[in-house]
Amino acid sequence: MAPALLEGVRQDARVLAKAVRRWSRAQSKSALVVAGLNRRRATRQPPLRKQLDRHIAWLQEAVRCLDQDLQRLIRSTPMWRETKDLLSSVPG
């Protein structure tokens, strides 16, 4: 394999690893949002509810930011952009 091509493959692998870590963090934060919502429903103390509301809002914003980062990453990588376009074009 040519050195330039090999370096391109290595770079793609690094970008993919970074995306997987971001996706994993987003999934963890999404699970925390669900847990926070469940805790909020179970509590009757207004101060605790207020604190949980703030924490849930922060988690939701963190998930939104991670999702935007991943979308940017997909759009910036030609192979992933093509794959996304192909998958998005399939009905169902």
N, C-alpha and C positions, 0 to 999 in steps of 0.2 A: 504494500500500500504506500502511495506517495506520502512524504512527510506532511505536505500541506493538507492533504485530504484527511490524514490521520489526526492532525491537530483540529480540524473541523469536527471530526467525530468526537474527539475528547471534549471540545467545547460544548457540543450538543449534550453530551452525557452530564457535564457539570450543570448545565442549565436545567436538564431534566431532574437531576437530584435536588436542586434548589426548589423546583416547582413541587416535587413530591413532599419536601419538608413543609413548604407553605400550605399545601393542601391538607397535610396531616394536622397542622396547627389549626386550620380553619375547622376541620372536623371536630377537634377537641373542644374548641370554643363553642361550636354549635351544640355539642352535648352539654356543655356548661349552661348555655342559655336555657335549654329544656329543663335541666335540673333546677335552675334558678326560678323558672316559671312555676314548676311544681312546688318548690319551697314557698313561693309567694302565695300560692293558693292555700297552702296549709297553715300559714301564720295568720294570727288575728291581731297582732300588735302593730299599730300604725307606724311607729318609728322604724321597726324592722322592715315593714313593707316598703317604706320610702327608700331605705338603704338598698333593699333588693331591687327596686325599680331602677335606681341609679346604676347598680352593678350590671343588671340585665341590659340596659341601654348601652353601657360601655362595651359589653361583650358583643352586642349586635353590631356596633360600629366597627369593632375589631374584625369581625367576620366579613363585613362589607368591604373594608380596606384590603383584607387578604384576597377576597374574590376579585377586586379590581386589579390588584397586582398580578394575579394569575391570568386574567383576561389580557392584560398588557403583554405579559410574557408570551402568551399564545399568539397574539397578533404580531409580535416582533420576530417570531421564528417561522420562516417560510413553510417548512415541513408541517409544523403543527397547525399553522393557519390553513393550509390545504386540507389537512385531515379534519379539522373542525368544520370547514366548509362542506366537505364531503358528507360527514356525519349529520350535519344540520340539514342537508338537502334530502335525506331519506325520510319519507313520511312515517309517522307513527312514533 
